[in-house]
């Protein structure tokens, strides 16, 4: 988590459905009493005309949302929604699909696009709309995941030998490549404003997956949630708190939070049969999703105190929250029972 930017697992977010260990292993406005805080929660639905899917992915402290939309021909396009509701659609020139993955406090967006051969590459979109594409040297596919307020982008790429490496791309385009020692795949997920990175590393299989923390100095520390067969951090805030999920020996997904001192606490929202997280803000609020016993997806917010409560936009048949800022505004996507997915913005007033 940077200054109001939440990192999220875009691979899950794109399809609009969370895959867990269970069987899954325009603008309407409504107001309701919030289970999150006991205050008044306002939901705003937004959608691109004629789109089959509209998703809010990242929200900054100024209320700008970056995401993507799928048109009737199943082509995906980048999306920027302003606080006044104005939506701007954009594409990387020549791309088959464009996805916005993360946005910083100055509205600079990073993401990925697919070329005509369906290989994935990185891009950065400046606040003025200028788009620059990039790949680290030797990359055959590039996966940006997060950008901080200094414009540093973190992500991973695959080389010709099909090994996956982590990278940092500075605002001037300089790359720093790094790997967790002794593994075949290094997959950074998030960078904060201090330049600290978290992510996970795999050594040949999902069963051999561990979390890591890379300090701004480059020192890497690995860690695992207690009882974990697979640990995957998804976000880090500026104070250094990490959120993520892990899989236990029975194949069940649980959330975890790792304090700045390294202490790890596992958790599940009430009623959860499988839990995933998407980011943590500077107040320590964790955003995530869980599946209930009826295989229905719900959003949840877990306060730093440990209290976790669920939420769903009115009429939702599944809820996929993806972005959270320091004002506890939340964005994501949801379905109302038909074939269309809508974007949503949840704000809370005391």
Beta strands, then each sheet from edge to edge (+ up, - down):
strand 1: 29-33
strand 2: 40-46
strand 3: 53-59
strand 4: 65-70
strand 5: 76-81
strand 6: 87-90
strand 7: 97-103
strand 8: 109-114
strand 9: 120-125
strand 10: 131-134
strand 11: 141-147
strand 12: 153-158
strand 13: 164-169
strand 14: 175-178
strand 15: 185-191
strand 16: 197-202
strand 17: 209-214
strand 18: 220-223
strand 19: 230-236
strand 20: 242-247
strand 21: 253-258
strand 22: 264-267
strand 23: 274-280
strand 24: 286-291
strand 25: 297-302
strand 26: 308-311
strand 27: 318-324
strand 28: 330-335
strand 29: 341-349
sheet 1: 1+ 2- 29+ 28- 27+
sheet 2: 3+ 4- 5+ 6-
sheet 3: 7+ 8- 9+ 10-
sheet 4: 11+ 12- 13+ 14-
sheet 5: 15+ 16- 17+ 18-
sheet 6: 19+ 20- 21+ 22-
sheet 7: 23+ 24- 25+ 26-
end
